[in-house]
Amino acid sequence: MDKLLPGRVANGLPHGEAGAAWLAAQGMPELSAAVAGHPISTLADAHRAAAWLARAGWEERLVAYADKRAGQSLQSLAERLDDMARRHPAHAASIDAARPAAERLEALVCAAAGVAPAAVRGEAWAVQALAAAGTRDAA
């Protein structure tokens, strides 16, 4: 989101934090934490990643995971991280360092949804997961 703001990163804030600040300024502070914690840099340091995974709520985890799977299309975690490293060679080492924590994030989110990571490419599991959770959005 902050990539679309004027000057790319608003007020000199890093990626994620700028989008979170913008959401708060627009009257949507409840969405800020999920946006602030989504960048791959959150997972690049093992200690920081462990602390984030321990305190992050499901909304934060889901946004971060979605960011690690969706580029211009839905990709596997490995494909997405490879693509990120290819597009941002200056950050390739940091992206590689984030892989173990990203895999842990994927395991947590997929286990909670009751779906294997490979099944995320399909849509049927989402309808089943929503129905099992008792949401009114289930088809």
C-alpha positions in Angstrom: 0.0 0.0 0.0 2.7 2.5 0.9 4.3 1.8 -2.5 1.3 3.7 -4.0 1.7 6.7 -1.6 3.3 9.9 -2.9 7.1 9.6 -2.7 6.8 5.8 -2.5 7.5 5.7 1.2 5.5 8.3 3.2 7.4 10.5 5.6 10.6 8.4 5.3 9.0 5.5 7.1 10.0 2.0 6.0 7.8 -0.2 3.9 4.9 -1.5 5.9 5.1 1.2 8.6 4.2 3.9 6.1 1.1 2.0 5.0 0.2 1.5 8.6 0.5 5.2 9.4 -1.6 6.0 6.3 -4.3 3.6 7.4 -4.3 5.1 10.9 -4.6 8.6 9.4 -7.5 7.4 7.3 -9.4 6.3 10.4 -8.6 2.6 10.2 -6.0 2.0 12.9 -7.3 -1.5 13.5 -5.7 -2.5 10.2 -2.3 -0.9 10.9 -0.6 -3.8 12.8 -1.3 -6.2 10.0 0.2 -3.9 7.4 3.1 -2.8 9.5 4.3 -6.4 10.2 3.9 -7.8 6.7 7.3 -7.0 5.0 9.8 -9.8 4.5 12.3 -7.8 6.7 10.1 -8.7 9.7 11.2 -12.3 9.2 14.9 -11.7 8.2 16.3 -11.8 11.7 15.6 -15.1 13.5 15.1 -13.5 16.9 12.9 -10.7 15.6 10.9 -13.2 13.6 10.4 -15.5 16.6 9.2 -12.6 18.7 6.9 -11.4 15.9 5.4 -14.8 15.3 4.8 -15.2 19.1 2.9 -11.9 19.4 1.3 -11.5 16.0 -2.5 -12.1 15.8 -4.1 -14.1 13.0 -4.8 -11.0 11.0 -1.1 -10.0 11.0 -0.1 -13.6 10.2 -2.5 -13.8 7.3 -1.5 -10.5 5.7 2.2 -11.5 6.0 1.6 -14.9 4.6 -0.5 -13.6 1.7 2.3 -11.2 0.9 4.7 -14.2 0.8 2.5 -16.1 -1.7 1.0 -13.4 -4.0 3.0 -11.4 -6.4 1.4 -10.8 -9.8 0.0 -14.2 -9.4 -0.4 -16.8 -6.6 2.9 -18.6 -6.2 4.4 -21.2 -3.9 6.3 -19.7 -1.0 9.6 -20.8 -2.6 8.7 -19.3 -6.0 7.6 -16.0 -4.4 10.8 -15.6 -2.3 12.9 -16.6 -5.3 11.1 -13.9 -7.4 11.6 -11.3 -4.6 15.3 -12.1 -4.4 15.6 -11.9 -8.2 13.8 -8.5 -8.4 15.6 -7.1 -5.4 19.2 -8.4 -5.6 20.4 -6.0 -3.0 18.1 -7.7 -0.5 18.6 -11.3 -1.6 20.7 -12.3 1.4 18.0 -10.8 3.7 15.2 -12.7 1.8 17.2 -15.9 2.1 17.7 -15.3 5.8 13.9 -14.9 6.1 13.1 -18.3 4.5 13.0 -20.4 7.7 10.7 -18.0 9.4 8.5 -17.7 6.3 8.2 -21.4 6.2 7.2 -21.5 9.9 4.6 -18.8 9.2 3.3 -20.9 6.3 3.1 -23.9 8.5 1.2 -22.0 11.2 -1.3 -20.4 8.9 -1.9 -23.6 6.8 -2.3 -25.7 10.0 -4.9 -23.3 11.4 -6.8 -23.4 8.1 -6.5 -27.1 7.9 -4.9 -27.0 4.4 -1.6 -28.1 3.0 0.5 -25.3 1.5 0.2 -26.9 -2.0 -3.6 -26.7 -1.7 -3.6 -22.9 -1.2 -3.6 -22.6 -5.0 -7.1 -24.0 -5.1 -10.3 -22.3 -3.9 -12.4 -25.2 -2.6 -10.4 -25.3 0.7 -11.3 -21.7 1.5 -15.0 -22.3 1.2 -14.6 -25.4 3.4 -12.5 -23.5 6.0 -15.0 -20.6 6.2 -17.8 -23.1 6.6 -16.0 -24.9 9.4 -15.2 -21.6 11.1 -18.9 -20.8 11.0 -18.5 -17.5 9.2 -21.4 -16.0 7.4 -19.2 -15.5 4.3 -19.1 -19.2 3.5 -20.6 -19.9 0.1 
